[in-house]
Structure formats: C-alpha cells, structure tokens
Amino acid sequence: MPTPAARAQKTDPHAPARRFVFVLLDRFTMMSFSGAIEPLRLANYVACKPLYAWVLAGEGGVAVTCSNGATFKLDMGLEEVDRDDTILVCGGIDVQRATTRPILNWLRREARRGNVIGGMCTGAYTLAKAGLLDGRKATIHWENQDGFAEEFEQVSLSKAVFVMDGNRLTTAGGISSIDLVLKIIAADHGSDLAASVADLLIYSSIRTDQDTQRLSIPTRIGVRHPKLSQVIQMMEGNIEDPLSPADLADQVEMSTRQLERLFRRYLNRSPKRYYMELRLSKARNLLMQTDMSVINVALACGFASPSHFSKCYRSHYNTTPYRERGTEGPTPPTRLSI
C-alpha cells in the first residue's frame, strides 16, 4: 500500500469536493454502481483529502433494492441538487418499469439547470426517455442495444464502453463505470492520480471511449478463421434484410458448399441455422425490451410473415413470441354461421 507521502498529489487545496449524486433505480446493477463509487473513494484515499463526495438518491428517499437483492438506504429523495453536482443514474433490470414519471420530471428539471448527468448501464435508457440524449452520442449495455436503437432513433448509439458527449455521460454497464470514473479523475486531478487509483483496484488496463464493449468475433466464437469471422460480421450487420448463403459465400470468395463445410467444421451448424439464431436472438431482445408489435419485430428481424416468425421462435425457444412477452396472441377471426 502506498505511503502517505507517495499518495500526496498536486491538487488545489482550496477546491471544494466534487459531489456525485447517485440516483439508484429499482433493481439497479450493483457492479456498475460500485465500479463508479469505489474509484472516488480511493481517489480521496490516495490524495489524503476529500476530493470527492457522494450521496445516494432515489424516488421516495428511503431505500432501494438492487438486482442481487441487497437493499441500500438512501440519503435523499428527488430534491433539487446543486448545479455543480454530477448526477449518475444507475439502472439495471426492467429499467422501463423503473423509469417512472417522477424520475423523468426530476431529470428534466436538473438538466435545465445545466447539471452533468450520466447513465450507468441501462440508466442510459432513462436519460433517453427523458429526452436528455436527443442529438447526442451515447452507449448502453450490448444486450439492450437492439431495443434502444428501435425506440430512440434520435440518439447516436455507440458500442463503446463509455461515451462522454458534453455534459452527458453514459456507460455500457459492468465494469465500464470504472473506466469512465478514472477518466473523470484524470481530467480533474491528473493522470497520475487516476493511475494510482487503478493500481489500488488492481485494474491493469484502463479502457478509453475508443474501446468496444464486446469481445471480438474470433474470441467470442473461439475460432480464429478470418473468412468465418467476416461472414458472421456480415450476418450481424444484416438482420433486417438477411443475405443468402450464396451472397455470403461470394463476399468471401468461397463456394456455397465451402461455406457450409466451414460452419459445420467450426460451429457444428449450417450457415442458415447460425443466421436464424442471430435473428431470433435479436427478436427476443426486441420483444422483451420494447413495445413493438410482434409483426414489427418479425419484420425488423427479417421474417416475411408473423406465422413463419412464430413457428421459428417456438422451435428455438419452446414458446411463442406472445407468451414470451406475456400477452395473448391476436384474436382469431370470428366464424360466420351459415
């Protein structure tokens, strides 16, 4: 552990502590929250003085439970905060339900006062719902990107681990909040302090806003074959208008038969089957994260008819799109008596 002398940093001794207001939504993700608050605590420790302060806020101002079941006592409700405060909205599971009207109204009011406002993990959804990301660049957890992109077309969605666009901050979730806060610490008090905090966290590779949140395709599928990776990338980029196996093969200068053998050898499935699984995975995300009709979900995922979509969905997930969402299917036409 560094000695006090080694921990001393060149910071303004008269500067007030920068305060962060963590707005904890119901069932927020602890990993993203702790990844943001712990670097602030350690920055105070390394500097031997309170560079940062924080309070926990939330609707009702009493307590909130995170996604793993732990309950946190809140310091305040949705009262007005100082203009110099940085507000970080921590989201998690079922963020649509947790994004209530009082939360949205409070965020809009604070935004009008000029506060820096950020969304951790799915907290970006809450900011977008409040209209605070219109015309801005932002990111959100990769699992939520399909639904987010469909609902908020006015937001420029990035796959980066975090995004800083003016006074709006967003992170992809998980440990990406560590990277964002280390960036803030470096901007406030220098890169040496940020590096010291990273060392205490045993965080040996600080990522930037140029780093993407998902593993590369070769790492993800466990196969390092350039043409296979290229084909999968084309599949992922063409979900709404799927490419034929012949078109895919032609793009990588292979025959359709060679492409078939490549997928069978490395992924134990046909290209058609792999493509179908990608499309159904996106469909499931849209069903769970948006209010899009089943017909529109089908079209967005390259299915020409709802009946074909439903058949494929049932075969893969052992349930129908309607039951997945918890709704009944369309009412069948009434038979006319003759």
C-alpha positions as CSV (number, residue, x, y, z in Angstrom):
1,M,0.0,0.0,0.0
2,P,1.4,3.4,-0.9
3,T,2.8,5.6,1.9
4,P,1.1,9.0,2.6
5,A,4.0,10.8,1.0
6,A,3.7,8.7,-2.1
7,R,-0.1,9.2,-2.2
8,A,0.1,13.0,-2.0
9,Q,-1.0,14.6,-5.3
10,K,-0.7,18.2,-6.7
11,T,-4.4,19.2,-6.3
12,D,-5.9,22.6,-5.5
13,P,-6.0,22.6,-1.7
14,H,-8.9,25.1,-1.7
15,A,-11.1,23.4,-4.2
16,P,-14.3,22.0,-2.8
17,A,-15.0,18.3,-3.1
18,R,-16.9,17.5,-6.3
19,R,-20.2,15.8,-5.3
20,F,-21.8,12.9,-7.2
21,V,-25.5,12.2,-6.8
22,F,-26.1,8.5,-7.5
23,V,-29.7,8.0,-8.4
24,L,-30.5,4.4,-7.8
25,L,-33.3,3.0,-9.8
26,D,-35.3,0.0,-8.5
27,R,-33.3,-3.2,-9.2
28,F,-30.2,-1.3,-10.3
29,T,-27.0,-3.3,-11.1
30,M,-24.5,-3.3,-8.2
31,M,-21.5,-3.9,-10.3
32,S,-22.0,-0.7,-12.3
33,F,-22.7,1.3,-9.2
34,S,-19.7,0.0,-7.2
35,G,-17.5,0.5,-10.2
36,A,-18.3,4.2,-10.1
37,I,-18.2,4.9,-6.4
38,E,-15.1,2.9,-5.4
39,P,-12.7,4.9,-7.6
40,L,-14.0,8.1,-6.0
41,R,-13.3,6.7,-2.5
42,L,-9.9,5.6,-3.5
43,A,-9.1,9.0,-5.1
44,N,-9.7,10.5,-1.7
45,Y,-7.5,7.9,0.0
46,V,-4.6,8.4,-2.4
47,A,-4.8,12.3,-2.2
48,C,-5.2,12.2,1.6
49,K,-8.1,14.6,1.3
50,P,-11.7,14.6,0.2
51,L,-11.6,15.4,-3.5
52,Y,-15.0,13.7,-4.0
53,A,-18.2,13.4,-2.0
54,W,-21.4,11.5,-2.9
55,V,-25.0,10.9,-1.8
56,L,-27.5,8.2,-2.7
57,A,-30.8,9.4,-4.1
58,G,-33.9,7.8,-5.3
59,E,-37.7,8.0,-5.6
60,G,-39.2,8.1,-2.1
61,G,-35.9,8.9,-0.5
62,V,-35.9,5.9,1.9
63,A,-34.4,2.7,0.5
64,V,-33.9,0.8,-2.8
65,T,-33.1,-2.8,-3.6
66,C,-30.6,-3.7,-6.3
67,S,-30.8,-6.6,-8.8
68,N,-29.0,-9.0,-6.4
69,G,-31.4,-8.4,-3.6
70,A,-29.2,-6.1,-1.4
71,T,-31.0,-3.0,0.0
72,F,-29.4,0.4,0.2
73,K,-30.5,3.2,2.5
74,L,-30.9,6.5,0.6
75,D,-29.7,9.9,1.7
76,M,-32.3,11.9,-0.2
77,G,-35.3,11.8,-2.5
78,L,-35.8,13.7,-5.6
79,E,-35.0,17.1,-4.2
80,E,-33.1,19.9,-6.1
81,V,-29.3,19.4,-6.1
82,D,-26.5,21.9,-6.5
83,R,-25.7,23.0,-10.1
84,D,-22.1,21.7,-9.6
85,D,-23.3,18.2,-8.7
86,T,-22.8,15.4,-11.1
87,I,-25.8,13.1,-11.4
88,L,-25.3,9.5,-12.2
89,V,-28.4,7.4,-12.9
90,C,-27.8,3.7,-12.1
91,G,-30.1,1.3,-14.0
92,G,-30.4,-2.4,-14.1
93,I,-33.2,-5.0,-14.6
94,D,-36.6,-3.9,-16.1
95,V,-35.4,-0.3,-16.5
96,Q,-38.6,0.6,-18.4
97,R,-40.7,0.0,-15.3
98,A,-38.2,1.7,-13.0
99,T,-38.2,4.8,-15.2
100,T,-41.1,6.5,-13.6
101,R,-42.7,9.8,-14.3
102,P,-41.3,11.4,-11.1
103,I,-37.8,10.3,-12.1
104,L,-38.2,11.7,-15.6
105,N,-39.6,15.0,-14.4
106,W,-36.8,15.4,-11.9
107,L,-34.1,14.7,-14.5
108,R,-35.5,17.2,-17.0
109,R,-35.6,19.8,-14.3
110,E,-32.0,19.2,-13.3
111,A,-30.9,19.1,-16.9
112,R,-32.5,22.6,-17.5
113,R,-30.2,23.8,-14.6
114,G,-27.1,22.6,-16.5
115,N,-26.0,19.7,-14.4
116,V,-23.7,17.0,-15.8
117,I,-25.9,13.9,-16.0
118,G,-24.9,10.3,-16.7
119,G,-26.5,7.0,-17.2
120,M,-24.8,3.8,-15.8
121,C,-25.6,0.6,-17.6
122,T,-29.3,0.8,-18.5
123,G,-29.5,4.2,-16.9
124,A,-28.9,5.4,-20.5
125,Y,-32.4,4.3,-21.3
126,T,-33.8,6.6,-18.5
127,L,-31.8,9.6,-19.9
128,A,-33.0,8.9,-23.4
129,K,-36.6,8.6,-22.2
130,A,-36.3,12.0,-20.6
131,G,-35.1,13.4,-23.9
132,L,-31.7,14.2,-22.5
133,L,-29.8,12.3,-25.2
134,D,-31.5,13.7,-28.2
135,G,-28.9,14.5,-30.9
136,R,-26.2,13.1,-28.6
137,K,-23.9,10.1,-28.8
138,A,-24.4,7.5,-26.2
139,T,-23.9,3.9,-25.2
140,I,-25.8,1.2,-23.3
141,H,-25.2,-2.5,-22.5
142,W,-24.9,-4.6,-25.7
143,E,-27.9,-6.7,-24.6
144,N,-30.1,-3.6,-24.6
145,Q,-28.8,-2.0,-27.8
146,D,-31.4,-3.6,-30.2
147,G,-34.4,-2.2,-28.2
148,F,-32.7,1.1,-27.5
149,A,-31.9,1.7,-31.2
150,E,-35.5,1.0,-32.2
151,E,-37.0,3.3,-29.6
152,F,-34.6,6.2,-29.7
153,E,-33.7,6.9,-33.3
154,Q,-32.6,10.4,-32.4
155,V,-29.7,9.1,-30.3
156,S,-26.4,8.2,-32.0
157,L,-25.8,4.8,-30.4
158,S,-22.2,3.7,-29.9
159,K,-20.8,0.3,-29.0
160,A,-18.1,1.9,-26.9
161,V,-17.6,1.0,-23.2
162,F,-18.4,4.6,-22.3
163,V,-19.3,7.9,-24.0
164,M,-18.8,11.5,-22.9
165,D,-20.8,13.9,-25.1
166,G,-20.7,17.3,-23.5
167,N,-22.4,17.2,-20.2
168,R,-24.0,13.8,-20.9
169,L,-22.2,10.6,-19.8
170,T,-23.2,7.0,-20.5
171,T,-21.6,3.6,-19.8
172,A,-22.2,0.2,-21.1
173,G,-22.6,-1.4,-17.7
174,G,-20.4,-4.0,-15.9
175,I,-17.0,-2.6,-15.0
176,S,-17.1,0.1,-17.7
177,S,-18.1,2.6,-15.0
178,I,-14.6,2.2,-13.6
179,D,-13.1,3.4,-16.9
180,L,-15.4,6.4,-17.0
181,V,-14.7,7.5,-13.4
182,L,-10.9,7.0,-13.9
183,K,-11.3,9.3,-17.0
184,I,-13.1,11.9,-14.8
185,I,-10.4,11.7,-12.1
186,A,-7.6,12.1,-14.6
187,A,-9.4,15.2,-16.1
188,D,-10.0,16.7,-12.6
189,H,-6.7,15.9,-10.9
190,G,-4.2,14.4,-13.4
191,S,-3.4,11.0,-14.9
192,D,-1.0,10.1,-12.1
193,L,-3.8,10.1,-9.5
194,A,-6.0,8.1,-11.9
195,A,-3.2,5.6,-12.4
196,S,-2.7,5.2,-8.6
197,V,-6.4,4.5,-8.2
198,A,-6.3,1.9,-10.9
199,D,-3.3,0.2,-9.3
200,L,-5.2,0.0,-6.0
201,L,-8.2,-1.5,-7.8
202,I,-5.7,-4.0,-9.5
203,Y,-7.1,-2.6,-12.7
204,S,-4.2,-3.0,-15.1
205,S,-5.8,-1.9,-18.4
206,I,-7.7,1.4,-18.4
207,R,-10.0,1.5,-21.4
208,T,-10.9,4.6,-23.3
209,D,-14.1,5.7,-25.2
210,Q,-12.5,4.1,-28.3
211,D,-12.8,0.6,-26.8
212,T,-15.8,-1.5,-27.7
213,Q,-17.8,-3.5,-25.1
214,R,-18.0,-6.9,-26.7
215,L,-15.2,-9.4,-27.4
216,S,-14.0,-9.7,-31.0
217,I,-15.9,-12.3,-33.1
218,P,-12.9,-14.7,-33.1
219,T,-12.7,-14.6,-29.3
220,R,-16.4,-14.8,-28.9
221,I,-16.8,-17.9,-31.0
222,G,-13.5,-19.4,-30.0
223,V,-12.3,-19.7,-33.6
224,R,-9.7,-17.7,-35.4
225,H,-10.7,-18.1,-39.0
226,P,-10.7,-14.8,-40.9
227,K,-13.3,-15.7,-43.5
228,L,-15.6,-17.2,-40.9
229,S,-15.4,-14.1,-38.8
230,Q,-16.1,-11.9,-41.9
231,V,-19.2,-13.9,-42.7
232,I,-20.5,-13.7,-39.1
233,Q,-19.9,-9.9,-39.1
234,M,-21.9,-9.6,-42.3
235,M,-24.7,-11.7,-40.7
236,E,-24.8,-9.5,-37.6
237,G,-24.9,-6.3,-39.8
238,N,-27.8,-7.6,-42.0
239,I,-30.5,-8.9,-39.7
240,E,-33.5,-7.0,-41.1
241,D,-32.6,-7.9,-44.7
242,P,-30.8,-11.3,-44.4
243,L,-28.2,-12.2,-47.1
244,S,-28.5,-15.5,-48.9
245,P,-25.8,-18.2,-48.3
246,A,-24.7,-17.7,-51.9
247,D,-24.3,-13.9,-51.3
248,L,-22.3,-14.5,-48.1
249,A,-20.1,-17.0,-49.8
250,D,-19.5,-14.7,-52.8
251,Q,-18.4,-11.9,-50.5
252,V,-15.6,-14.0,-49.1
253,E,-14.7,-15.6,-52.4
254,M,-15.9,-19.1,-51.5
255,S,-18.5,-21.5,-52.9
256,T,-21.7,-22.1,-51.0
257,R,-20.6,-25.7,-50.4
258,Q,-17.2,-24.5,-48.9
259,L,-19.1,-22.1,-46.6
260,E,-21.4,-24.9,-45.5
261,R,-18.4,-27.0,-44.6
262,L,-16.7,-24.1,-42.8
263,F,-19.7,-23.6,-40.5
264,R,-20.1,-27.3,-39.9
265,R,-16.5,-27.8,-39.0
266,Y,-16.1,-24.9,-36.6
267,L,-19.6,-24.2,-35.3
268,N,-21.4,-27.5,-35.8
269,R,-24.3,-26.0,-37.6
270,S,-25.2,-24.7,-41.1
271,P,-24.8,-21.0,-42.0
272,K,-28.6,-20.8,-42.4
273,R,-29.1,-22.2,-38.8
274,Y,-26.5,-19.8,-37.3
275,Y,-28.0,-16.8,-39.1
276,M,-31.5,-17.8,-37.9
277,E,-30.2,-18.0,-34.3
278,L,-28.8,-14.5,-34.6
279,R,-32.1,-13.2,-35.9
280,L,-34.2,-14.9,-33.2
281,S,-31.8,-13.6,-30.5
282,K,-32.4,-10.0,-31.7
283,A,-36.2,-10.7,-31.9
284,R,-36.2,-11.9,-28.3
285,N,-34.4,-8.7,-27.2
286,L,-36.9,-6.5,-29.0
287,L,-39.9,-8.5,-27.5
288,M,-38.5,-8.1,-24.0
289,Q,-37.2,-4.5,-24.3
290,T,-39.7,-2.6,-26.5
291,D,-43.4,-2.2,-27.1
292,M,-43.0,-3.0,-30.8
293,S,-45.8,-5.2,-32.1
294,V,-44.9,-8.9,-32.8
295,I,-45.5,-8.1,-36.5
296,N,-43.0,-5.3,-36.5
297,V,-40.5,-7.4,-34.5
298,A,-40.8,-10.1,-37.2
299,L,-40.1,-7.6,-40.0
300,A,-37.2,-6.0,-38.1
301,C,-35.6,-9.4,-37.9
302,G,-36.1,-10.4,-41.5
303,F,-39.2,-12.5,-41.3
304,A,-41.7,-12.0,-44.1
305,S,-44.7,-13.2,-42.2
306,P,-45.7,-13.4,-38.5
307,S,-46.7,-17.0,-38.8
308,H,-43.2,-18.0,-40.1
309,F,-41.6,-16.0,-37.3
310,S,-43.8,-17.6,-34.6
311,K,-43.0,-21.1,-35.9
312,C,-39.3,-20.4,-35.9
313,Y,-39.4,-18.8,-32.5
314,R,-41.4,-21.7,-31.0
315,S,-38.9,-24.2,-32.4
316,H,-35.9,-22.4,-30.9
317,Y,-37.3,-21.1,-27.6
318,N,-40.1,-23.6,-27.0
319,T,-42.6,-20.7,-26.6
320,T,-44.4,-18.3,-28.8
321,P,-43.5,-14.6,-29.2
322,Y,-46.7,-13.6,-27.5
323,R,-46.1,-15.9,-24.5
324,E,-42.5,-14.6,-24.2
325,R,-43.9,-11.1,-23.8
326,G,-46.7,-12.3,-21.5
327,T,-49.5,-11.3,-23.8
328,E,-52.1,-13.2,-25.7
329,G,-51.9,-13.6,-29.5
330,P,-54.1,-11.8,-31.9
331,T,-57.8,-12.8,-31.7
332,P,-58.7,-15.3,-34.5
333,P,-61.4,-14.1,-36.9
334,T,-64.9,-15.0,-35.8
335,R,-66.5,-17.7,-37.9
336,L,-69.8,-16.7,-39.5
337,S,-72.6,-19.2,-39.1
338,I,-74.0,-20.4,-42.4
